[in-house]
Amino acid sequence: MQNLVAAFESQFAHKQFSAASATLQQLLSDYPDEPQLQILKGRLYYATGHTSEAETIFRSLLKAQLPAHLISQARHGLLAIEMAEVNARQAKVDDILKLEGGSSLAYLALLPVAAEQKDWAIAKLARVFRTDPYTARFKIPNRHPKIIRIGSLAEMQAYGEELQSYGVATIWLSLDKISQIPIYKVEYFSQNQINHHGEPQVRAIANTDEIAFTPQDVITKVEGILPTFGEVVIVDAKHKLARKEQILDRVHICDLHLQTYRVNGKQSDRGCILRFHDNHYRFEVGLQLLVKRSLEHIPPTVQEHWTELSKWLGQTITTAKIASDFQNFAEMSMSYPEFLQAIAETHIKLDRFKPSLWDNCFQLYSSTIFNYPHLAS
């Protein structure tokens, strides 16, 4: 046996893998129960590019009752596999930095995993991030996308692509990418018109800009509610006056994601977001809708105006997908306040007593849907 093992080692060292495989097959035939040969088999698999098979062998040996020197060799084999993956990932990060420029801060998120695939995804996540399955389990989302890591775009892309190669669905988005999206704060919409192609056209007025588009140009409609907070005076348990922060109002906000449009008469195909909310929209000008009032003797409320505007949008923009999971996304992303605070501009104008990360959350949510429209229903 020792002569054949020595022959294998010589062939392996000289990268004569076909000869080494033949020698190993003879050894396994003569000594099928010799665990040392499984070490040689794992090494040969790894050297010839069969990493998964090599890892399976090394891990099975760690669970067996073997002498310490064989356990050490199996661990060494696994470490070599893990370090190769780490080095390959770092090489990819370096390439992205050189070719694309990936220094911008970004997030990496996992998409929901079906129950029957959860254990498999946990194992892959634990492998990529070199953590234990218990820790990895809490990173796996069931129903909604979940941010799991913050870092440079290059690093997040490298991790994301590696997870995707294992079949784990991921997305990543950088602050630079978010800041590049044109966003127009709509004051009001005008009446429908017909463009020169004979198609119905909507005009949105945003300060000095006029954005014209057809209903079919709207890819996604993003809906959300933003709470506004303020201090109120209450009587506490000791019957003393005290100040307490609570929600004062809930602002309805909506984004329309356009694929193509005309801004001030010029055609654009780079995509944009039209953003408006019920605290800023000018219901008294432009498009005038018949508002159903709860009380006929008083003017319509903002809520009643918004309900009719939403109804009109639903009847006009019939082909767009709907993204309305903002509440869950916001609660999840609040775990990363420093990343949210790094968003340079939210494009949301609200009368607040103090800044709120809810605005940043909506900017992040809508920008995510803009870059990954398949996430909308």
Secondary structure as GFF3:
##gff-version 3
##sequence-region A 1 377
A	DSSP	alpha_helix	2	13	.	.	.	ID=ss1
A	DSSP	alpha_helix	17	30	.	.	.	ID=ss2
A	DSSP	alpha_helix	35	47	.	.	.	ID=ss3
A	DSSP	alpha_helix	51	62	.	.	.	ID=ss4
A	DSSP	alpha_helix	68	99	.	.	.	ID=ss5
A	DSSP	beta_strand	105	110	.	.	.	ID=ss6
A	DSSP	three_ten_helix	115	117	.	.	.	ID=ss7
A	DSSP	alpha_helix	118	129	.	.	.	ID=ss8
A	DSSP	alpha_helix	133	137	.	.	.	ID=ss9
A	DSSP	beta_strand	146	152	.	.	.	ID=ss10
A	DSSP	alpha_helix	153	165	.	.	.	ID=ss11
A	DSSP	beta_strand	170	174	.	.	.	ID=ss12
A	DSSP	alpha_helix	175	179	.	.	.	ID=ss13
A	DSSP	beta_strand	183	185	.	.	.	ID=ss14
A	DSSP	beta_strand	188	189	.	.	.	ID=ss15
A	DSSP	beta_strand	193	194	.	.	.	ID=ss16
A	DSSP	beta_strand	200	206	.	.	.	ID=ss17
A	DSSP	beta_strand	209	213	.	.	.	ID=ss18
A	DSSP	three_ten_helix	215	217	.	.	.	ID=ss19
A	DSSP	beta_strand	218	235	.	.	.	ID=ss20
A	DSSP	beta_strand	241	258	.	.	.	ID=ss21
A	DSSP	beta_strand	261	263	.	.	.	ID=ss22
A	DSSP	beta_strand	266	268	.	.	.	ID=ss23
A	DSSP	beta_strand	272	277	.	.	.	ID=ss24
A	DSSP	alpha_helix	302	316	.	.	.	ID=ss25
A	DSSP	beta_strand	321	323	.	.	.	ID=ss26
A	DSSP	alpha_helix	326	333	.	.	.	ID=ss27
A	DSSP	alpha_helix	337	341	.	.	.	ID=ss28
A	DSSP	alpha_helix	357	371	.	.	.	ID=ss29
A	DSSP	three_ten_helix	373	375	.	.	.	ID=ss30
###
